[in-house]
Amino acid sequence: MTIEEGNKEKNSAALTSVIAAIGLTAFKLVVGISTGSLGILAEAAHSSLDLVAALVTMVAVRFSGRPADESHNYGHGKVENLSALFETMLLLVTSAWIIYEAIQRLVNNKVEVEVTVWSFIVMIVAIIIDATRSRVLYNAARKYNSQALEADALHFSTDIWSSSVVILGLIGVLVSERVSGLAWMKQADAVAAMGVACIVIFVSYNLGKRTIAGLLDTAPKGLDEKIQAAVASMPGVLDCHQIRVRNSGPEVFIDAHILVDSSLDLATVHKLTDEIEIAIHNIVPRADVTVHPEPMEATPHVREDVPTDPSQPLEFSKPKS
């Protein structure tokens, strides 16, 4: 698959996410307002921010697909990291609002929730749509190592759980109306809304931590050791060191230094570096690999028929021609 085809597939997945977010936000908002359910309104607010995040993701995916230029030698992949960080901030803002509103309802207890069949329909439809688009986004994210699409997929997978929590809250309200002695379950809707917020905060923390790690060029844990072991074991490689790994959105850049026999000719060394690139690609597919070969330094050679004098410089053996 060409780069152009890959970018087209990523853009298509992002656009599908935007369309789904628009439909779900409108549906949840209408039902939430008509029933007075904070849980559904919280989900509508969550979906509205998901819509903003989906739009940002779509723009980020389009921009990150641009090739490297004079101003951005490593490409534009960091735009995806910034997009994921922006989505994290949106999620945290949403969580703060939901928790505030839930506490107000629990304390004041003035808002009545009307549970109708539409309350359940909107949440069930939301779960089905979120499950479908989350799967599409995850597949594209794994295929193209896209942090922006992964962040979008993470949003919608958490929507599945949060929608389930809201359904439980609505059931609690119904139970409080029909079973005497369980009037306290009337507050289940507000409690469910706080459950949504807790889920969102947890996801935001993990997403934000990985996003910041990407922006700070934090090397994936253990990856340098795998590369070092694979390269150092190859015939012709005397040593592998100074391995550097950095992520830029979906792109991975890997630098490695190797020591080779100084008697090898340039063509042989070039062939060896090609083989090393293939070996690294087996570990990190589609990585941008740079291999820097260095000749093995000459070792000190002391003539056996001449006594060693520490004050005199040692003789070095010349590499064989």
Protein Blocks (a to p, Z undefined) as FASTA:
>chain_A
ZZklmmmmmmmmmmmmmmmmmmmmmmmmmmmmmnopaklmmmmmmmmmmmmmmmmmmmmm
mmmmpccdfklmnojmlmmmmmmmmmmmmmmmmmmmmmmmmmmmmmnopaccdddfklmm
mmmmmmmmmmmmmmmmmmmmmmnopaklmmmmmmmmmmmmmmmmmmmmmmmmmmmmmmgh
ilmmmmmmmmmmmmmmmmmmmmmmmmmmmmmmmmnopacehklmmmmmmmmmpghiabdc
hiacddehjbccddddddddfkbcfklmmmmmmmmmmmmmmmmghiacdddddddddddd
ddfkbccdfkbccddddddZZ
